[in-house]
Amino acid sequence: MSPILVRPVREQLEHDRLIRLLQVKLKRKFDPGINPGAEQNTPVGTGPTAVFPDLVLFSVERGRRLQGVIEVETGESVNHLEALAQWTHLARLRVPFYLYVPAGMVDVARRLCEDNQIVVNEIWSYHSLGDQVRFALVHRSREIPSAKAAKPAKAAVKPPAKAKARPKPKPKKTPAKAKASPKKKPKKK
């Protein structure tokens, strides 16, 4: 349950509408589970440590691995209490954490994340144009490499250390030069 004791009904309806829109939008890449309002349909974790983000993204493959979590906030819910009660827990999960905030609250969300050392992979803003909702990526974390990119980076660090300990002799490039340079015809006398 959100630390916001009473979210205005209008904002709660908008919040739940955004969750359902994101669910439809992300169905191609993921198998999203949603937790709109006070519903607790899709947990992350088990037992008393389970958390219920607004959207839980699973892979579409057979194993249904957890791929990320999304938290959608409204104007009333972008605050210090919400950041400490929910964002910190979601950021500690070992999956990407995406935060969706109203366009006017982006700076507040960034400041809350910086002040509380909350690492968010991406912050998205949204605004409504009539019945349509537009999403825009406003922040992408550079600190968090993807899981695939992190493994080769660690492996790439070790071989140069060995190479410095035992330098390899460089091969002579004379045969390559001979092939690369055009042959000159001898002058006739």
Phi, psi and chi 1 to 4 in degrees:
 res  aa     phi    psi   chi1   chi2   chi3   chi4
   1 MET       -  141.0 -173.9   69.7  179.6      -
   2 SER   -70.8  146.2  175.0      -      -      -
   3 PRO   -67.8  -11.0   -1.1    3.3      -      -
   4 ILE   -74.1  114.6  -61.7  173.5      -      -
   5 LEU   -66.6  -47.4  -62.2  176.8      -      -
   6 VAL  -133.3  103.0  179.3      -      -      -
   7 ARG   -85.4  133.4  179.1 -177.2  -89.3  157.9
   8 PRO   -53.2  142.7  -23.5   31.8      -      -
   9 VAL   -56.9  -42.3  174.7      -      -      -
  10 ARG   -61.2  -42.8 -175.0  174.3  172.5 -162.2
  11 GLU   -69.7  -35.5  -79.2 -162.2   11.6      -
  12 GLN   -65.1  -39.8 -174.3   63.9   46.6      -
  13 LEU   -65.5  -41.4  -68.2  172.7      -      -
  14 GLU   -65.0  -40.7 -179.0   69.1   11.8      -
  15 HIS   -58.8  -50.3  175.6  -96.2      -      -
  16 ASP   -66.9  -34.7  -64.8  -13.6      -      -
  17 ARG   -64.1  -42.4  179.9  174.5  155.6 -120.1
  18 LEU   -63.7  -40.0  -72.0  167.7      -      -
  19 ILE   -61.0  -44.1  -68.6  172.1      -      -
  20 ARG   -68.7  -35.9  -72.1 -176.3  176.4   89.8
  21 LEU   -63.6  -44.1  -79.4  172.6      -      -
  22 LEU   -65.3  -36.0  -73.4  169.6      -      -
  23 GLN   -60.5  -45.6  178.9 -173.4   23.8      -
  24 VAL   -67.3  -41.2  170.7      -      -      -
  25 LYS   -64.9  -34.8 -178.5  179.9  176.0 -176.3
  26 LEU   -94.7    3.1  -63.2  170.2      -      -
  27 LYS   -63.9  -25.4  -87.0 -166.6  175.2 -177.8
  28 ARG   -70.6  -39.2  -73.2 -174.6  177.3 -168.6
  29 LYS   -92.2  -31.3  -69.1 -176.8  180.0  179.8
  30 PHE  -133.1  170.8  -55.8  103.1      -      -
  31 ASP  -107.8   91.4  179.9   17.8      -      -
  32 PRO   -83.2  136.8   25.5  -26.8      -      -
  33 GLY  -108.1  142.4      -      -      -      -
  34 ILE  -120.2  153.5   62.1  171.0      -      -
  35 ASN  -131.6   70.8  -64.0  -51.6      -      -
  36 PRO   -75.3  149.3   27.2  -32.1      -      -
  37 GLY    56.7 -131.5      -      -      -      -
  38 ALA   -93.4    4.0      -      -      -      -
  39 GLU   -68.5  144.8  -65.3  179.0   25.3      -
  40 GLN  -126.8   72.5  -64.6 -175.5  -17.3      -
  41 ASN   -84.7  -43.0  -58.0  -34.3      -      -
  42 THR  -125.2  101.1  -48.8      -      -      -
  43 PRO   -86.2  160.5   31.7  -34.6      -      -
  44 VAL  -117.0  114.8  175.3      -      -      -
  45 GLY    96.6 -179.1      -      -      -      -
  46 THR  -133.5  161.5   56.6      -      -      -
  47 GLY    67.1 -149.0      -      -      -      -
  48 PRO   -71.3  -15.1   21.8  -29.2      -      -
  49 THR   -90.7    1.2   59.5      -      -      -
  50 ALA   -65.9  139.5      -      -      -      -
  51 VAL  -118.0  155.1  -68.4      -      -      -
  52 PHE  -126.0   80.4  -64.7   89.3      -      -
  53 PRO   -68.0  166.5   20.5  -26.6      -      -
  54 ASP   -63.0  -42.3  -67.2  -32.5      -      -
  55 LEU  -131.1  137.6  -82.7  104.6      -      -
  56 VAL  -118.4  122.3 -179.3      -      -      -
  57 LEU  -100.6  119.0  -54.4  174.9      -      -
  58 PHE  -109.8  155.4  -65.2  103.7      -      -
  59 SER   -70.5  153.2   66.4      -      -      -
  60 VAL   -83.2   -7.1  -69.1      -      -      -
  61 GLU   -71.3  175.6  -62.4  167.0   -1.5      -
  62 ARG   -62.4  -35.6 -171.5  173.1  172.0 -167.1
  63 GLY   -73.4  -17.2      -      -      -      -
  64 ARG    49.7   53.1  -86.3 -168.2   53.9  131.2
  65 ARG   -71.9  146.6  -71.7 -172.4   53.6 -160.3
  66 LEU   -69.7  124.2 -177.0   61.9      -      -
  67 GLN  -108.6  -20.4  -62.3  -68.0  -47.8      -
  68 GLY   171.5  168.6      -      -      -      -
  69 VAL  -131.7  148.6  -67.4      -      -      -
  70 ILE  -126.8  135.4  -64.3  176.3      -      -
  71 GLU  -119.7  125.9 -172.0   63.6   23.8      -
  72 VAL  -105.0  128.8  177.5      -      -      -
  73 GLU  -117.7  157.1  -59.1  -61.8  -15.2      -
  74 THR  -112.4  179.4   58.5      -      -      -
  75 GLY   -57.0  -37.4      -      -      -      -
  76 GLU   -76.0  -25.5  -67.9  -75.6  -36.1      -
  77 SER   -97.1    2.0   64.7      -      -      -
  78 VAL   -90.2   89.9  178.9      -      -      -
  79 ASN  -151.2  172.7   57.4   46.2      -      -
  80 HIS   -61.8  -43.1 -174.4   72.2      -      -
  81 LEU   -61.6  -43.9 -175.8   61.9      -      -
  82 GLU   -65.0  -41.1 -174.3   80.3   10.9      -
  83 ALA   -61.3  -45.1      -      -      -      -
  84 LEU   -72.5  -37.7  -69.0  177.2      -      -
  85 ALA   -78.3  -32.9      -      -      -      -
  86 GLN  -119.6  -51.3  -75.4 -168.0  -40.1      -
  87 TRP   -60.6  -39.3  -58.2   -3.9      -      -
  88 THR   -62.7  -41.0   54.3      -      -      -
  89 HIS   -68.4  -40.2  -62.4  -65.4      -      -
  90 LEU   -70.9  -33.2  -64.0  175.2      -      -
  91 ALA   -71.1  -24.0      -      -      -      -
  92 ARG   -81.3  -13.1  -72.9 -174.8 -172.0  138.4
  93 LEU   -65.7  153.9  -63.1  173.3      -      -
  94 ARG   -90.4   37.5  -64.2 -179.5 -176.6 -164.0
  95 VAL  -135.2  161.2  -66.1      -      -      -
  96 PRO   -59.7  141.1  -24.7   33.2      -      -
  97 PHE  -116.9  121.9  170.0   44.6      -      -
  98 TYR  -114.4  135.4  -53.6  101.1      -      -
  99 LEU  -119.4  128.4 -175.6   61.8      -      -
 100 TYR  -113.3  122.6  -76.2   72.9      -      -
 101 VAL  -131.8  158.5  -63.6      -      -      -
 102 PRO   -62.2  152.1  -17.9   27.2      -      -
 103 ALA   -56.1  -35.5      -      -      -      -
 104 GLY   -77.3   -6.9      -      -      -      -
 105 MET  -112.6   11.7  -59.2  -59.5  -75.9      -
 106 VAL   -62.1  -47.5  170.7      -      -      -
 107 ASP   -63.7  -37.7  -67.9  -28.5      -      -
 108 VAL   -64.9  -43.2  175.3      -      -      -
 109 ALA   -64.1  -42.4      -      -      -      -
 110 ARG   -61.5  -45.1  -80.5 -174.6 -177.3  161.3
 111 ARG   -63.7  -41.8 -170.3 -177.2   74.1 -117.9
 112 LEU   -62.4  -40.2  -73.2  168.8      -      -
 113 CYS   -66.1  -42.9  -69.9      -      -      -
 114 GLU   -66.5  -44.9  -71.6  173.8    8.9      -
 115 ASP   -64.5  -32.9  -68.5  -11.2      -      -
 116 ASN  -105.0   11.3  -62.9  -57.3      -      -
 117 GLN    51.5   46.8  -72.4   84.5   35.5      -
 118 ILE   -96.4  119.7  -60.1  170.0      -      -
 119 VAL   -93.3  113.3 -179.1      -      -      -
 120 VAL  -110.7  129.5  179.4      -      -      -
 121 ASN   -65.6  -46.8  -70.7   58.2      -      -
 122 GLU  -144.1  142.4  -65.4  176.8   -3.5      -
 123 ILE  -114.8  125.8  -61.9  176.8      -      -
 124 TRP  -112.7  142.2  -71.9   76.4      -      -
 125 SER  -104.8  158.2   70.3      -      -      -
 126 TYR  -141.9  151.5   64.6   85.9      -      -
 127 HIS  -150.3  152.0   64.3  -81.4      -      -
 128 SER   -98.4  137.6  -62.7      -      -      -
 129 LEU  -123.1   93.0  -66.3  170.8      -      -
 130 GLY    68.7 -122.2      -      -      -      -
 131 ASP   -88.6  -12.5  -70.3  -17.7      -      -
 132 GLN   -92.6  147.7  -66.3 -176.6  -15.1      -
 133 VAL  -115.8  131.1  178.0      -      -      -
 134 ARG  -107.2  132.9  -54.2  -73.2  173.1  135.5
 135 PHE  -110.6  142.5  -61.4   97.5      -      -
 136 ALA  -140.5  131.6      -      -      -      -
 137 LEU   -74.3  123.6  177.6   63.7      -      -
 138 VAL  -116.1  -15.6  -66.8      -      -      -
 139 HIS  -153.2  133.6  171.7   78.2      -      -
 140 ARG  -130.3  128.6  179.2  174.3  -77.8  151.0
 141 SER   -72.7  133.3  176.9      -      -      -
 142 ARG   -92.4  -16.3  -65.9 -179.6 -171.5  164.5
 143 GLU   -73.0  -26.7  -62.2  172.8    8.5      -
 144 ILE  -102.1  104.7  -56.9  174.7      -      -
 145 PRO   -77.0  156.2   26.6  -30.6      -      -
 146 SER   -68.4  160.7   66.2      -      -      -
 147 ALA   -61.6  -36.7      -      -      -      -
 148 LYS   -70.6  -36.9  -67.8  178.2 -176.7  176.6
 149 ALA   -75.5  -26.2      -      -      -      -
 150 ALA   -70.5  -36.8      -      -      -      -
 151 LYS   -66.6  -49.1  -69.5  178.6 -176.7  177.2
 152 PRO   -65.4  -30.6  -23.8   31.5      -      -
 153 ALA   -64.7  -38.9      -      -      -      -
 154 LYS   -68.7  -40.1  -70.5  179.8 -178.0  177.2
 155 ALA   -69.0  -33.2      -      -      -      -
 156 ALA   -71.5  -21.1      -      -      -      -
 157 VAL   -74.8  -35.4  173.0      -      -      -
 158 LYS   -72.0  -46.4  -68.2 -179.4 -177.9  179.1
 159 PRO   -59.2  -39.2  -28.5   35.5      -      -
 160 PRO   -61.8  -30.5  -26.7   34.4      -      -
 161 ALA   -65.5  -39.7      -      -      -      -
 162 LYS   -68.7  -37.7  -69.4  179.1 -177.1  177.4
 163 ALA   -64.5  -34.1      -      -      -      -
 164 LYS   -70.4  -33.2  -71.8 -179.3 -178.6  177.7
 165 ALA   -69.7  -41.2      -      -      -      -
 166 ARG  -126.6   91.6  -71.9 -175.4 -101.7  154.3
 167 PRO   -68.9  139.8   20.2  -27.2      -      -
 168 LYS   -89.8  140.7  -65.6  179.9 -177.9  177.3
 169 PRO   -69.3  143.5   22.0  -29.8      -      -
 170 LYS   -83.8  135.7  -66.6 -177.9 -179.3  179.1
 171 PRO   -70.9  149.0   22.8  -29.6      -      -
 172 LYS   -72.7  142.2  -65.6 -178.1 -179.7 -179.2
 173 LYS  -104.6   19.2  -65.2 -174.9  179.6 -179.8
 174 THR   -65.3  -41.2   53.6      -      -      -
 175 PRO   -64.7  -34.5  -20.8   28.2      -      -
 176 ALA   -68.2  -36.6      -      -      -      -
 177 LYS   -67.0  -38.9  -73.5 -177.4 -178.3  177.1
 178 ALA   -63.8  -39.1      -      -      -      -
 179 LYS   -72.3  -36.5  -70.0  179.9 -176.8  176.8
 180 ALA   -75.4  -33.6      -      -      -      -
 181 SER   -82.1  137.8   62.2      -      -      -
 182 PRO   -72.8  145.8   22.6  -29.3      -      -
 183 LYS   -76.9  136.4  -66.5 -177.5  179.2  179.6
 184 LYS   -93.1  139.4  -66.0 -177.4 -179.0  178.4
 185 LYS   -80.7  135.5  -65.9 -179.1 -178.7  178.2
 186 PRO   -67.8  144.3   16.4  -21.9      -      -
 187 LYS   -77.8  139.1  -67.7 -176.9  179.3  179.5
 188 LYS   -87.9  137.9  -66.5 -178.3 -177.9  178.3
 189 LYS  -105.3      -  -68.2 -174.0 -179.0  177.9
